[in-house]
Amino acid sequence: MDNLWIASLADVDRQRLEPHLSEKPFAQGQMLYDAGEEVDEVWFPLTGVVSLMTVLPEDRLIETAAIGREGLVGVTCGPMNGRASSRAIAQIEGSAACCPADVFSDALGDSPDLRNALSRFTESLFAQVQQTAACNAQHRLDERLARWLLTLHDRAEGPRFDLTQADIAGMLGVRRATVSEVGTELEEKGLIRRGRGWVEVLDRPALEAHACGCYSAMRGVMKDLGVPRPKAA
């Protein structure tokens, strides 16, 4: 199983889920579910990255968390039949193993170990949301951009991502012109390279040194909680 969260489960718990999983592709920009909707499927990414977006007034969006093959999408809205509090959008195309929400709910009811694994993941995700909110409020945009690119790099299949300046601006909640300016700064330092519709990480260690401390803090929380940590290829 390419999803690290499922792979980390005991055999008996994997067997509760695997017969019910079906693989589905998702395209960049595809909305898996919207805020306020009932979530009827749990998505376990195998490749690609899904962003959880907070919807602001006037339909503005800002990313509060990113999930790749280390986790799952669709159970962070409360009970299995609850309504989502955020919008889930594919940031990088990929695929996921999908499980009906009621099946997953039944499996949780049957297995304390499965409930514990989910609790540890959701706690780490909540910590990511909190850290991102603090980062967006306090840190310089160049540090935030470096942190965000590292987060994607960990979850992507390689150092190059298909992203436009508009995509990045939307994730960080800033203007495209500002992203262009800050991206040029990172490019001139040799940390990244950009083209029309793509960004490539060139010097990962230097990018980590340039990022704010939020990136390492979030990795530390995942380690402390014993949840799978994505690692750059």
Secondary structure as GFF3:
##gff-version 3
##sequence-region A 1 233
A	DSSP	alpha_helix	4	7	.	.	.	ID=ss1
A	DSSP	alpha_helix	11	17	.	.	.	ID=ss2
A	DSSP	three_ten_helix	18	20	.	.	.	ID=ss3
A	DSSP	beta_strand	22	26	.	.	.	ID=ss4
A	DSSP	beta_strand	31	33	.	.	.	ID=ss5
A	DSSP	beta_strand	41	56	.	.	.	ID=ss6
A	DSSP	three_ten_helix	57	59	.	.	.	ID=ss7
A	DSSP	beta_strand	60	67	.	.	.	ID=ss8
A	DSSP	beta_strand	87	100	.	.	.	ID=ss9
A	DSSP	alpha_helix	101	110	.	.	.	ID=ss10
A	DSSP	alpha_helix	112	138	.	.	.	ID=ss11
A	DSSP	alpha_helix	141	155	.	.	.	ID=ss12
A	DSSP	beta_strand	160	161	.	.	.	ID=ss13
A	DSSP	alpha_helix	165	172	.	.	.	ID=ss14
A	DSSP	alpha_helix	176	188	.	.	.	ID=ss15
A	DSSP	beta_strand	192	195	.	.	.	ID=ss16
A	DSSP	beta_strand	198	201	.	.	.	ID=ss17
A	DSSP	alpha_helix	204	210	.	.	.	ID=ss18
A	DSSP	alpha_helix	214	225	.	.	.	ID=ss19
###
